[in-house]
Amino acid sequence: MENKNKNIHSDDFIKFLGTAGARFVVSKQLRASGGLWFSLGGQDVLVDPGPGSLLRCLASRPKLDPSILSGIILTHRHLDHSNDINVIIEAMTNGGMNKKGFLYAPGDALDARDPVVQIYVREFLGEIGYLEEGKTIDRASFSFSTPVRHQHPVETYGLKFYLPYGCISLISDTAFFPELIDHYRGSDLLILNVVIFQDYVSKEIFHLSFNQAKKIIKEIRPKTAILTHFGMTMLQQKPYFLARSLQEELGIKVIAAIDGLKIEPLNVLFS
């Protein structure tokens, strides 16, 4: 695509460093759990560096060098999202030799009795900020917001990235609640963490099911939806086939992410 707007970076991409969700898929590494690398408007941001994130960065082809990161965003403190955050901070800052980069995280990831971000690595960062419901944060080439606090056992937020060519959203871990749909309306590219296949009765499970994800996609009608963060029951149902059936039913492009998937938003949204 010809770049007719200097503010539009035609080389923007999203790299799925892992698509594992829930403890069993993560602990058995049936799928990797490295998080999401966003390269947007010339800035590189790593979201949710879970177990193996550093390894997945360095093993990518081409390699993703954490030292070029502009910052890190943590949607919540659970280990499958935060395990590698301290080593990624060290890698981003060259072991603290180059003080740089931002970190945005919920308050309980920083201030809890057992914070997941260690105190000593915080000194390596150029900026530390808190995620809060309804907050918008402006960066040099994009802005992002945390539209609503999710329903999860710890403080959790999804993300909406606002770019010259559209809105890219990530619905992180959460139980379904109807307001989710309104808060994520206007998303052109919608990434959803879909951990379980069947709907559930238990109030102990705070994750989206496949049918709940379908309802969200049907109501929001993004140009493209991407399913990721799969638990065991989703893997058993073969996410590729689920995504294909959903695309045929809704008439919306739906992709089931795989480890290492690289998405170029401009091509996905406008091809």
KAGICOR-V593287 format. One line per field, one symbol per residue. phi: phi as a letter, one per 30 degrees, with the letter a starting at -180 (. if undefined). Layout:
phi = ???
This chain:
phi = .ddcbddccdceabcddlbdbidddddchdbdbcjbcccbhiccbcchddeiddddddddbddccedcddlbbcdadeddcbecddddddddchiidcdaicbcadeddccddbddcdddddddddabbcdbdidcbccdbabbbcdaddcadbdbbcbbccbeclccbbcdeaddbededddcdiddcccbdcdbdddbcdddccbdcdddddddddddhddbcbcaiddddddddieedddddddddcibdbbcdbeidccceddddbd
